[in-house]
Amino acid sequence: MGKNNKRVKTSAKEEKQGKKVMLIIGIAAIVLMLLLIVAGSMMGSGA
């Protein structure tokens, strides 16, 4: 019974960490997209 309880605790922690990682990846993707749009518009107007 003790083993099962421990496993549930770790899985809940992993789930929380996974959500955090997904959030960071999502923000990074949005930032990269914005940078690409800005760089593209700058290159377009410069050329």
C-alpha positions as a printed Julia matrix, in Angstrom:
47×3 Matrix{Float64}:
  0.0    0.0     0.0
  2.88   2.36    0.82
  4.42   1.76   -2.61
  1.18   2.6    -4.42
  0.76   5.86   -2.48
  4.32   6.9    -3.34
  3.74   6.21   -7.03
  0.61   8.39   -7.06
  2.57  11.23   -5.44
  5.38  11.07   -8.03
  2.95  10.84  -10.96
  1.11  13.93   -9.72
  4.45  15.75   -9.41
  5.48  14.6   -12.9
  2.14  15.77  -14.29
  2.68  19.22  -12.76
  6.23  19.35  -14.14
  4.96  18.21  -17.55
  2.38  21.01  -17.64
  5.14  23.49  -16.72
  7.35  22.19  -19.54
  4.44  22.39  -22.02
  3.8   26.0   -20.94
  7.48  26.91  -21.42
  7.55  25.22  -24.86
  4.35  27.05  -25.85
  5.75  30.43  -24.81
  9.05  29.7   -26.58
  7.17  28.77  -29.77
  5.13  32.01  -29.66
  8.29  34.09  -29.08
 10.04  32.36  -31.99
  7.05  32.99  -34.27
  6.99  36.68  -33.29
 10.76  36.97  -33.91
 10.36  35.36  -37.35
  7.49  37.73  -38.24
  9.47  40.79  -37.08
 12.65  39.64  -38.86
 10.67  38.91  -42.04
  8.97  42.31  -42.05
 12.31  44.08  -41.38
 14.03  42.2   -44.21
 11.07  42.83  -46.51
 11.05  46.6   -45.86
 14.87  46.79  -45.96
 15.15  45.09  -49.35
